[in-house]
């Protein structure tokens, strides 16, 4: 039996290693294919409007070494963190309130529809006109654009709470705090994570527009300068840097949280 157990353990380990290899191999092959296609297109075009990967990564290295890219990237990430946190907290509170109170939801539903359909550019321009070209206006514009999505996501999550579990918590006298922690929050966490993941993808795009229109620093400001100089290599280098950072946040933070969010269903 011990020999059988060792063989079974080796088989499981081997299968796990093979799965991990395939999991890592596929994305790497995909990225290499994309780089090859990019290089091929650059060689065919032979123009400054489409620089090859080597040129772009060279510019990226120089911008990092000079300190310009870390400086502007840090400013943009700070704006992202503040606006992301505010929109998530406010959207969660409002979304839960609307999901728990149907009358309140019916009253504000038309407001949500309007907010969801206002173009981000309009909100940004209005915030700059009303508050001036200041940091508060920039953060407010980003929060206003993201807030309706968070509210809708958390409202739907609250509507789909398991009523049987809520009744059980009431029967056993859990109390509001214990019910929130052990019954409501585990069910809402996946919805909040969905709002966070979609919010991250949306907010950084809005922040770039905000910085392009009314700030004197940040990644959007730098992209605007590169656009004025028709520096495509600089535009691509800064875009790659920001995409890499956002992907790092996804892999290091959001995916582990996603796995944790699904544990209660097992």
C-alpha positions as CSV (number, residue, x, y, z in Angstrom):
1,X,0.0,0.0,0.0
2,X,2.9,2.4,0.8
3,X,4.4,1.7,-2.7
4,X,1.0,2.3,-4.3
5,X,0.7,5.6,-2.3
6,X,4.2,6.7,-3.5
7,X,3.3,5.9,-7.1
8,X,0.0,7.8,-6.8
9,X,1.8,10.8,-5.2
10,X,4.4,10.8,-8.0
11,X,1.6,10.6,-10.6
12,X,-0.2,13.5,-9.1
13,X,3.0,15.5,-8.8
14,X,3.8,14.7,-12.5
15,X,0.4,15.7,-13.7
16,X,0.5,19.0,-11.6
17,X,4.0,19.8,-13.1
18,X,2.7,19.2,-16.6
19,X,-0.3,21.4,-16.0
20,X,1.8,24.2,-14.7
21,X,4.2,23.9,-17.7
22,X,1.3,24.2,-20.1
23,X,-0.2,27.1,-18.1
24,X,3.1,29.0,-18.3
25,X,4.0,27.9,-21.9
26,X,0.8,29.1,-23.6
27,X,1.0,32.8,-22.5
28,X,4.7,32.9,-23.2
29,X,4.2,31.5,-26.7
30,X,1.3,34.0,-27.3
31,X,3.5,37.0,-26.3
32,X,6.4,35.8,-28.5
33,X,4.0,35.4,-31.4
34,X,2.7,38.9,-30.9
35,X,6.3,40.3,-30.8
36,X,7.2,38.4,-34.0
37,X,4.1,39.8,-35.8
38,X,5.0,43.3,-34.5
39,X,8.6,43.0,-35.7
40,X,7.4,41.6,-39.1
41,X,4.9,44.5,-39.6
42,X,7.6,47.0,-38.6
43,X,10.0,45.5,-41.2
44,X,7.4,45.7,-43.9
45,X,6.3,49.2,-43.2
46,X,9.8,50.6,-42.5
47,X,8.5,53.8,-41.1
48,X,8.8,55.8,-37.9
49,X,5.0,55.5,-37.4
50,X,5.5,51.8,-36.6
51,X,8.9,51.3,-34.8
52,X,10.0,47.7,-34.0
53,X,10.0,46.1,-30.6
54,X,13.8,46.7,-30.1
55,X,13.4,50.5,-30.7
56,X,10.4,50.7,-28.4
57,X,12.1,48.7,-25.6
58,X,15.2,50.8,-26.0
59,X,13.1,54.0,-25.4
60,X,11.5,52.3,-22.5
61,X,14.9,51.5,-20.9
62,X,16.1,55.1,-21.4
63,X,13.0,56.6,-19.9
64,X,13.3,54.3,-16.9
65,X,17.0,55.1,-16.4
66,X,16.4,58.8,-16.7
67,X,13.7,58.6,-14.0
68,X,11.0,60.3,-16.1
69,X,8.9,57.2,-16.5
70,X,9.0,56.1,-12.8
71,X,8.1,59.7,-11.8
72,X,5.1,60.1,-14.1
73,X,4.0,56.4,-13.5
74,X,4.0,56.9,-9.8
75,X,1.8,60.0,-10.1
76,X,-0.7,58.2,-12.3
77,X,-0.8,55.2,-10.0
78,X,-1.4,57.5,-7.0
79,X,-4.4,59.0,-8.8
80,X,-5.5,55.5,-9.7
81,X,-5.3,54.3,-6.1
82,X,-7.3,57.2,-4.7
83,X,-10.0,57.2,-7.3
84,X,-10.3,53.4,-7.3
85,X,-10.6,53.3,-3.5
86,X,-13.2,56.1,-3.4
87,X,-15.4,54.7,-6.2
88,X,-15.2,51.1,-4.7
89,X,-16.1,52.2,-1.2
90,X,-18.9,54.6,-2.2
91,X,-20.2,52.2,-4.9
92,X,-20.4,49.3,-2.4
93,X,-22.3,51.2,0.2
94,X,-24.8,52.7,-2.3
95,X,-25.1,49.4,-4.2
96,X,-25.9,47.4,-1.1
97,X,-28.4,50.1,0.0
98,X,-30.2,50.0,-3.3
99,X,-30.2,46.2,-3.4
100,X,-31.7,46.0,0.1
101,X,-34.4,48.6,-0.3
102,X,-36.5,48.2,-3.5
103,X,-38.3,51.6,-3.1
104,X,-34.9,53.4,-3.0
105,X,-33.8,51.4,-6.0
106,X,-36.8,52.3,-8.0
107,X,-36.3,56.0,-7.2
108,X,-32.7,56.2,-8.2
109,X,-32.7,53.7,-11.0
110,X,-33.2,56.4,-13.7
111,X,-30.3,58.3,-12.1
112,X,-28.1,55.3,-12.6
113,X,-29.2,54.9,-16.2
114,X,-28.3,58.5,-16.9
115,X,-24.9,58.2,-15.2
116,X,-24.0,55.1,-17.0
117,X,-24.7,56.7,-20.4
118,X,-22.9,60.1,-19.9
119,X,-19.7,60.0,-21.9
120,X,-16.6,60.1,-19.8
121,X,-15.2,63.0,-21.8
122,X,-18.2,65.1,-21.0
123,X,-17.8,64.4,-17.2
124,X,-14.1,65.3,-17.3
125,X,-14.6,68.5,-19.2
126,X,-17.5,69.6,-16.8
127,X,-15.4,68.8,-13.7
128,X,-12.5,70.9,-15.1
129,X,-14.9,73.8,-15.9
130,X,-16.7,73.7,-12.5
131,X,-13.7,73.1,-10.3
132,X,-10.7,74.3,-12.4
133,X,-7.6,72.5,-13.5
134,X,-6.9,71.0,-10.1
135,X,-6.2,67.6,-8.6
136,X,-9.7,67.5,-7.0
137,X,-11.4,67.9,-10.3
138,X,-9.3,65.1,-11.9
139,X,-10.1,62.6,-9.1
140,X,-13.8,63.6,-9.0
141,X,-14.1,63.1,-12.7
142,X,-12.6,59.6,-12.5
143,X,-14.8,58.6,-9.5
144,X,-18.0,59.9,-11.2
145,X,-17.3,57.8,-14.3
146,X,-16.6,54.6,-12.4
147,X,-19.1,54.9,-9.5
148,X,-22.3,53.8,-11.5
149,X,-20.6,50.6,-12.6
150,X,-19.8,49.6,-9.0
151,X,-23.2,50.5,-7.8
152,X,-24.9,48.4,-10.4
153,X,-22.7,45.4,-9.8
154,X,-23.1,45.4,-6.0
155,X,-26.8,46.1,-6.3
156,X,-27.2,42.9,-8.4
157,X,-25.1,41.0,-5.9
158,X,-27.3,42.2,-3.0
159,X,-30.4,41.2,-4.9
160,X,-29.1,37.7,-5.3
161,X,-28.2,37.0,-1.7
162,X,-29.3,33.6,-0.5
163,X,-32.5,34.3,1.6
164,X,-32.3,30.9,3.3
165,X,-28.9,31.7,4.7
166,X,-30.2,35.1,5.9
167,X,-33.1,33.5,7.6
168,X,-30.9,30.9,9.2
169,X,-28.6,33.7,10.6
170,X,-31.7,35.4,12.0
171,X,-33.0,32.2,13.6
172,X,-29.6,31.6,15.3
173,X,-29.4,35.2,16.5
174,X,-26.2,36.1,14.6
175,X,-26.8,39.8,14.9
176,X,-26.2,42.4,12.2
177,X,-22.3,42.5,12.4
178,X,-22.0,38.7,12.5
179,X,-24.5,38.3,9.7
180,X,-22.6,40.8,7.5
181,X,-19.3,39.1,8.2
182,X,-20.2,35.4,7.8
183,X,-23.3,35.4,5.6
184,X,-23.6,38.6,3.5
185,X,-19.9,39.4,2.8
186,X,-18.8,36.0,1.5
187,X,-21.7,36.2,-1.1
188,X,-21.0,39.8,-2.1
189,X,-17.2,39.4,-2.3
190,X,-17.2,37.9,-5.8
191,X,-19.4,40.8,-7.0
192,X,-17.1,43.3,-5.4
193,X,-14.1,41.6,-7.0
194,X,-15.8,41.8,-10.4
195,X,-16.4,45.5,-9.8
196,X,-12.7,45.9,-8.8
197,X,-11.4,44.1,-11.9
198,X,-13.6,45.9,-14.4
199,X,-13.0,49.1,-12.5
200,X,-9.2,48.8,-12.8
201,X,-9.5,48.3,-16.6
202,X,-11.8,51.4,-16.9
203,X,-10.2,53.8,-14.4
204,X,-6.7,53.8,-15.8
205,X,-8.1,54.6,-19.3
206,X,-10.1,57.5,-17.9
207,X,-7.1,58.8,-15.8
208,X,-5.0,59.0,-19.0
209,X,-7.7,61.2,-20.6
210,X,-8.0,63.3,-17.4
211,X,-4.2,63.8,-17.4
212,X,-4.1,64.6,-21.1
213,X,-6.7,67.3,-20.9
214,X,-5.9,69.1,-17.7
215,X,-2.8,67.9,-15.7
216,X,0.9,68.8,-16.1
217,X,2.2,65.4,-15.0
218,X,1.4,61.7,-15.2
219,X,1.4,59.2,-18.0
220,X,-1.4,60.9,-19.9
221,X,0.5,64.2,-19.9
222,X,3.6,62.4,-21.3
223,X,1.6,60.7,-24.0
224,X,0.2,64.1,-25.0
225,X,3.8,65.4,-25.3
226,X,4.8,62.4,-27.4
227,X,1.8,62.9,-29.6
228,X,2.8,66.5,-30.3
229,X,6.2,65.4,-31.3
230,X,4.9,62.4,-33.4
231,X,7.0,60.1,-31.2
232,X,5.3,56.8,-31.7
233,X,8.1,54.9,-30.0
234,X,7.6,57.0,-26.8
235,X,3.9,56.5,-26.9
236,X,4.3,52.7,-27.2
237,X,7.0,52.6,-24.5
238,X,4.8,54.4,-22.0
239,X,1.8,52.3,-22.9
240,X,3.7,49.1,-22.4
241,X,5.0,50.2,-19.0
242,X,1.5,51.0,-17.8
243,X,0.1,47.8,-19.2
244,X,2.8,45.8,-17.4
245,X,2.0,47.4,-14.1
246,X,-1.7,46.9,-14.4
247,X,-1.1,43.2,-15.4
248,X,1.2,42.9,-12.3
249,X,-1.7,44.1,-10.1
250,X,-4.0,41.6,-11.8
251,X,-1.7,38.6,-11.3
252,X,-0.3,39.5,-7.8
253,X,-3.5,40.9,-6.2
254,X,-6.8,40.3,-8.1
255,X,-6.3,36.7,-9.1
256,X,-5.4,35.5,-5.6
257,X,-8.4,37.4,-4.3
258,X,-10.6,35.8,-6.9
259,X,-9.5,32.3,-5.8
260,X,-10.2,33.3,-2.2
261,X,-13.7,34.6,-3.2
262,X,-14.7,31.2,-4.6
263,X,-13.6,29.2,-1.5
264,X,-17.0,29.6,0.2
265,X,-18.7,27.8,-2.7
266,X,-16.7,24.6,-2.2
